[in-house]
Structure formats: C-alpha cells, structure tokens
Amino acid sequence: MAFVSFAGRVLFASVFILSAFQEFNEYGVDGGQAAKHLAPKFSLFSRHVSSQTGFQVPPVEIKNLVAAAIAVKGLGGLLFIFGSSFGAYLLLLHQAIVTPLLFDFYNYEADKEFNQLFIKFTENLALFGALLFFIGMKNSIPRRQLKKKVHKSKTT
C-alpha cells in the first residue's frame, strides 16, 4: 500500500514539476511564454481589483511572479512526493492564486474560448480538491505515540 501511495504522489506531483521545468527552460530574460501569457491577465485583474475595492495593486514585475510560481511548483511538488503537508500547502497556495487569474472564464461570453478556459478552470479546481483531500487524510491519521517508559521506584 505504501508503494501505491508513493506512486500516486509521484504521478500527481509530476503535473506541477514538469510544468515548472518547462517554464524554467523557457524563462529567459523576459520571463518567457508564461510571462507573456500572464501579463494581460494580471493587468485585467489589477484593474478589476482597483475598480471594485479602490485598492491599488502594487506594480510587480511579471517575470518575478513567474519565477516565484516556478519555485513554488517545483519545491511544492518535490515535497509532496515525500508526503509533506507543507508541499501540499505550497501547491494549494499556487492553485488558489493562479487558477482564477489565468483561467478567467468569467471575463468572456459563452463561446469557444469561454469553454476552453472553463474546462481548464475546472481541471485546476479538481487538483485543488485533491490537495485538500490529501491534507485532510494526512491530518485525520493519528500519529503514533511513543510508549512512555514506566519508571520503577527503587527500593532499598
């Protein structure tokens, strides 16, 4: 059973690790394709936040956001493989930030692009749910308690 659990974690984390590896290889000086794809989405998100809340989103270098995403996905995926809850939390953080930002189906009319973004959004939502399930199962299993040694009183 332990091998099956490990294999499942490897397969699940491979989604994140391979994605991070691909983005790392394409990164370059400008952040690569990920930065080009993220820039207009982040701009739209910033405008939406400032119009709805009046809060101005601080200016951020998109390539730094992409680098942070690569680091979180890579580290989180590696830690997740070894059963770390911290790795699962890192992947949860990544999914919570990136999913509504990149797959903004709510900004489109019902057409082909809407459908593609909605499908990707629901796939990432499923990954989010699987991470929550892992964390819930990890926290529901009681940790083994070490047996306390009974101290015998000395008699003389």
DAVENZI-V848507 format. One record per helix or strand. SS is the DSSP state (@ for helix, = for strand). FROM is the first residue (numbers start at 1). TO is the last residue. If there is no record, write none. Layout:
SS FROM TO
SS FROM TO
This chain:
@ 2 26
@ 32 53
@ 62 81
@ 85 102
@ 105 107
@ 112 140
